[in-house]
């Protein structure tokens, strides 16, 4: 039986507030001479980085990788990732749209074309300055307060990076008007599916070998954990769609992929996993979610 214990630097799971943990199949990741264990919450089955990295180390982990040509190595580069967001906004009366973690600003441009007033919030100060020079929209650092609250708040691939979620998420929600809409989407890396089962077997064969990479996501969520997070912060679910995308396996079987045995194997495992997910329950086994929820009209954190 797996040993149950608390996290070293926090008592509760940031997704569901559970307090019992065991080592996850991800194991230990080493970065800059520090070991980070990924622990599995016994309640919602999300994986949590233990200990959470400090802010200065977090900046080193992320660095400029989200804005240079190497970003696809670490983030889901699925084509049309914002299609569902744009489709929702196209059918909604325009207002103020706030993109928290706006990245390269492409979504801001897209929503402006639909008649919305976009506001961007970004973490990297250098990226904020670059965006201000590129777009006519309001762009602020995450430590600054936007000029007004949002009718729609967008969190795209953000929550899995936050190291103090119980403090940071309520603060983010204060940027949304009471009765406003939250649109969030991101990875569900702790969900049970054939691909993750194969990855867990691979880790076992390596006998707990430490992986030397930056832990780009400090929370690997399950569907249950993600849902619990939104519920306990006063959001009413309007829609939750769970799918299984190719990432981190290749999207297509190209001649280049065939020349790299590991990539080819990942491709075939993911295709098999996607098939079984479709056959036996997308809601439970996908690896990516799209969520729409409403903030209570009497709620303002």
PLY file of the C-alpha trace (Angstrom):
ply
format ascii 1.0
element vertex 301
property float x
property float y
property float z
element edge 300
property int vertex1
property int vertex2
end_header
0.00 0.00 0.00
1.30 3.49 -0.92
2.47 5.57 2.00
0.05 8.37 2.89
1.51 11.68 4.06
1.00 15.43 3.95
2.85 17.71 1.59
6.03 19.23 2.98
5.08 22.90 2.57
1.28 22.84 2.59
-1.43 20.90 4.37
-4.24 20.66 1.82
-4.67 19.81 -1.84
-5.01 23.11 -3.74
-7.79 21.61 -5.87
-10.10 19.90 -3.37
-8.53 20.62 0.09
-7.85 16.91 0.68
-5.05 16.23 3.18
-3.86 12.67 2.40
-1.27 12.05 -0.31
0.88 9.30 -1.80
3.65 9.40 -4.40
2.29 9.68 -7.93
3.64 7.78 -10.93
5.32 11.01 -12.12
7.81 10.60 -9.28
10.63 13.09 -8.70
11.82 15.88 -11.00
15.17 17.62 -10.48
15.77 21.26 -11.43
18.69 23.50 -10.45
19.86 20.99 -7.86
16.42 20.79 -6.21
14.14 17.75 -6.09
10.39 18.18 -6.60
8.10 15.24 -5.82
4.69 14.95 -7.44
2.22 13.70 -4.85
-1.24 12.28 -5.59
-4.21 13.55 -3.60
-6.12 10.58 -2.22
-9.41 12.45 -2.64
-9.54 14.07 -6.10
-6.49 12.21 -7.56
-4.78 15.39 -8.76
-0.96 15.51 -8.57
0.73 18.36 -6.68
4.36 19.51 -6.82
6.01 19.15 -3.41
7.48 21.52 -2.42
6.09 24.33 -4.55
8.93 26.36 -6.13
9.61 29.88 -4.86
8.83 32.82 -7.15
12.43 33.44 -8.25
12.92 29.77 -9.13
9.55 29.74 -10.88
10.72 32.57 -13.16
13.79 30.49 -14.05
11.59 27.49 -14.84
9.35 29.47 -17.15
11.88 32.01 -18.41
11.16 33.00 -21.99
10.09 29.53 -23.14
6.45 30.57 -23.47
7.31 33.29 -25.98
10.10 31.77 -28.09
10.24 29.01 -30.65
10.75 26.35 -28.00
7.33 26.76 -26.39
5.81 23.80 -28.23
8.05 21.46 -26.27
6.25 22.32 -23.07
2.76 23.56 -23.90
-0.15 22.09 -25.75
0.18 23.53 -29.23
-3.11 22.11 -30.51
-4.41 24.02 -33.50
-7.58 25.98 -32.80
-7.09 26.02 -29.03
-9.10 29.27 -28.79
-11.86 28.25 -31.22
-14.31 27.42 -28.42
-13.62 30.75 -26.69
-14.20 32.74 -29.88
-17.35 30.72 -30.68
-18.79 31.49 -27.22
-18.01 35.22 -27.52
-19.50 35.41 -31.01
-22.88 34.36 -29.55
-22.66 36.68 -26.52
-23.42 40.39 -26.20
-20.02 42.18 -26.37
-18.59 43.71 -23.23
-15.25 43.67 -21.42
-13.09 40.60 -22.02
-10.11 40.06 -19.73
-7.48 37.52 -20.74
-5.48 36.58 -17.63
-2.18 35.20 -18.89
-2.59 36.63 -22.39
0.70 35.26 -23.77
1.39 36.62 -27.25
-1.90 38.52 -27.39
-3.44 36.69 -30.34
-6.73 36.10 -28.51
-7.00 39.81 -27.65
-6.92 40.62 -31.36
-9.53 37.98 -32.15
-12.05 39.18 -29.55
-11.54 42.83 -30.50
-12.61 41.90 -34.03
-15.90 40.63 -32.52
-16.62 43.99 -30.88
-15.37 43.15 -27.39
-13.11 45.46 -25.36
-10.04 43.33 -24.55
-7.76 43.71 -21.54
-4.64 41.58 -21.16
-2.92 40.51 -17.94
0.54 38.96 -18.16
3.17 37.70 -15.69
6.48 38.45 -17.42
7.32 42.20 -17.23
9.32 42.09 -20.47
6.38 40.46 -22.23
4.03 43.15 -20.90
6.19 45.86 -22.44
6.42 43.97 -25.73
2.63 43.60 -25.89
2.07 47.28 -25.10
4.27 48.16 -28.04
2.42 45.75 -30.33
-1.27 46.30 -29.47
-3.52 49.30 -28.70
-5.26 47.39 -25.89
-4.88 47.79 -22.12
-2.11 45.40 -21.00
-1.14 45.17 -17.32
1.26 43.18 -15.19
-0.38 40.64 -12.88
0.62 42.81 -9.89
-1.37 45.76 -11.31
-5.15 46.30 -11.24
-6.97 46.62 -14.58
-9.07 49.76 -15.10
-12.37 47.86 -14.89
-13.85 44.46 -14.13
-14.63 41.90 -16.80
-17.91 40.58 -18.14
-15.93 37.54 -19.31
-12.71 36.41 -17.65
-10.52 33.98 -19.59
-7.99 31.60 -18.00
-6.25 29.61 -20.73
-3.52 27.25 -19.47
-2.98 29.32 -16.32
-4.18 27.49 -13.20
-1.68 24.63 -13.51
1.17 27.14 -13.04
-0.05 28.82 -9.84
1.86 27.91 -6.67
-0.54 29.47 -4.12
-3.84 28.58 -5.75
-6.10 29.09 -2.72
-4.89 32.68 -2.48
-4.32 33.45 -6.16
-7.54 32.07 -7.65
-9.90 34.14 -5.42
-7.79 37.21 -6.25
-8.16 36.51 -9.95
-11.93 36.12 -9.56
-12.16 39.65 -8.12
-11.41 40.84 -11.68
-14.75 39.35 -12.79
-18.05 41.18 -12.26
-20.67 39.44 -10.09
-22.82 37.49 -12.52
-19.98 37.46 -15.04
-18.66 34.43 -16.90
-15.43 32.54 -16.37
-14.02 30.63 -19.35
-11.17 28.34 -18.38
-9.34 25.60 -20.22
-6.17 23.62 -19.70
-4.62 20.19 -19.25
-5.95 17.32 -17.14
-2.66 15.47 -16.73
-3.70 13.25 -13.81
-6.76 11.73 -15.45
-6.72 7.94 -15.95
-6.33 7.01 -19.62
-4.37 4.51 -21.66
-1.63 7.02 -22.48
-1.01 7.87 -18.81
-1.10 4.17 -17.92
1.67 3.53 -20.47
3.68 6.47 -19.08
3.29 5.14 -15.54
4.57 1.71 -16.62
7.56 3.40 -18.24
8.34 5.23 -15.00
8.16 1.97 -13.05
10.59 0.30 -15.45
13.00 3.17 -14.78
12.85 2.23 -11.09
12.10 5.72 -9.83
14.87 7.43 -11.81
14.81 11.20 -11.27
13.93 13.24 -14.35
16.05 16.38 -14.86
13.67 18.93 -16.40
11.80 21.99 -15.21
8.40 21.10 -13.66
6.49 23.40 -16.01
3.16 22.55 -14.37
3.08 22.52 -10.58
-0.46 21.05 -10.46
-1.47 18.10 -12.65
-5.25 18.14 -12.35
-7.91 15.46 -12.62
-11.44 16.21 -13.84
-12.74 15.77 -10.29
-10.12 18.12 -8.87
-10.72 20.81 -11.46
-14.46 20.66 -10.86
-14.01 20.83 -7.08
-11.81 23.91 -7.41
-14.45 25.82 -9.35
-17.32 24.70 -7.12
-15.70 25.64 -3.84
-14.92 29.14 -5.10
-18.57 29.88 -5.77
-18.77 29.28 -9.52
-21.85 27.67 -11.04
-20.97 25.29 -13.86
-22.60 26.09 -17.19
-20.59 23.67 -19.30
-17.62 21.33 -18.93
-16.20 19.57 -21.96
-13.38 17.05 -21.53
-11.46 15.79 -24.56
-8.22 13.94 -25.24
-5.72 15.80 -27.42
-2.46 14.45 -28.84
-0.06 16.53 -26.73
2.62 15.61 -25.62
2.59 13.04 -28.45
2.87 14.19 -32.09
-0.41 15.25 -33.70
0.37 13.59 -37.05
2.46 10.65 -38.21
4.98 12.33 -40.49
8.21 11.04 -42.04
10.10 13.06 -39.43
8.19 11.38 -36.60
8.93 7.94 -38.08
12.68 8.67 -37.91
12.38 9.17 -34.13
11.32 5.86 -32.53
10.20 7.41 -29.23
7.97 9.96 -30.99
6.46 7.25 -33.21
5.70 5.08 -30.18
4.08 8.03 -28.38
1.97 8.74 -31.47
0.56 5.20 -31.60
-0.02 5.06 -27.83
-1.94 8.34 -27.94
-4.06 7.26 -30.91
-4.95 4.05 -29.06
-5.71 6.05 -25.94
-7.95 8.48 -27.80
-9.90 5.56 -29.26
-10.46 3.92 -25.86
-11.38 7.29 -24.33
-14.10 7.81 -26.94
-15.40 4.28 -26.41
-15.38 4.23 -22.60
-16.16 7.73 -21.33
-14.68 11.06 -22.35
-15.76 12.76 -19.13
-13.54 10.54 -17.04
-10.52 9.92 -19.22
-9.65 12.95 -21.36
-6.56 15.09 -20.90
-7.94 18.58 -21.57
-10.97 20.54 -20.31
-13.02 23.51 -21.47
-15.10 25.07 -18.71
-17.73 27.81 -18.63
-19.02 28.97 -15.26
-20.91 31.89 -13.76
-19.87 33.91 -10.76
-22.65 34.42 -8.23
-24.35 37.80 -8.46
-23.91 38.35 -4.73
-20.31 37.08 -4.74
-17.24 39.28 -4.80
-14.20 37.93 -3.02
0 1
1 2
2 3
3 4
4 5
5 6
6 7
7 8
8 9
9 10
10 11
11 12
12 13
13 14
14 15
15 16
16 17
17 18
18 19
19 20
20 21
21 22
22 23
23 24
24 25
25 26
26 27
27 28
28 29
29 30
30 31
31 32
32 33
33 34
34 35
35 36
36 37
37 38
38 39
39 40
40 41
41 42
42 43
43 44
44 45
45 46
46 47
47 48
48 49
49 50
50 51
51 52
52 53
53 54
54 55
55 56
56 57
57 58
58 59
59 60
60 61
61 62
62 63
63 64
64 65
65 66
66 67
67 68
68 69
69 70
70 71
71 72
72 73
73 74
74 75
75 76
76 77
77 78
78 79
79 80
80 81
81 82
82 83
83 84
84 85
85 86
86 87
87 88
88 89
89 90
90 91
91 92
92 93
93 94
94 95
95 96
96 97
97 98
98 99
99 100
100 101
101 102
102 103
103 104
104 105
105 106
106 107
107 108
108 109
109 110
110 111
111 112
112 113
113 114
114 115
115 116
116 117
117 118
118 119
119 120
120 121
121 122
122 123
123 124
124 125
125 126
126 127
127 128
128 129
129 130
130 131
131 132
132 133
133 134
134 135
135 136
136 137
137 138
138 139
139 140
140 141
141 142
142 143
143 144
144 145
145 146
146 147
147 148
148 149
149 150
150 151
151 152
152 153
153 154
154 155
155 156
156 157
157 158
158 159
159 160
160 161
161 162
162 163
163 164
164 165
165 166
166 167
167 168
168 169
169 170
170 171
171 172
172 173
173 174
174 175
175 176
176 177
177 178
178 179
179 180
180 181
181 182
182 183
183 184
184 185
185 186
186 187
187 188
188 189
189 190
190 191
191 192
192 193
193 194
194 195
195 196
196 197
197 198
198 199
199 200
200 201
201 202
202 203
203 204
204 205
205 206
206 207
207 208
208 209
209 210
210 211
211 212
212 213
213 214
214 215
215 216
216 217
217 218
218 219
219 220
220 221
221 222
222 223
223 224
224 225
225 226
226 227
227 228
228 229
229 230
230 231
231 232
232 233
233 234
234 235
235 236
236 237
237 238
238 239
239 240
240 241
241 242
242 243
243 244
244 245
245 246
246 247
247 248
248 249
249 250
250 251
251 252
252 253
253 254
254 255
255 256
256 257
257 258
258 259
259 260
260 261
261 262
262 263
263 264
264 265
265 266
266 267
267 268
268 269
269 270
270 271
271 272
272 273
273 274
274 275
275 276
276 277
277 278
278 279
279 280
280 281
281 282
282 283
283 284
284 285
285 286
286 287
287 288
288 289
289 290
290 291
291 292
292 293
293 294
294 295
295 296
296 297
297 298
298 299
299 300
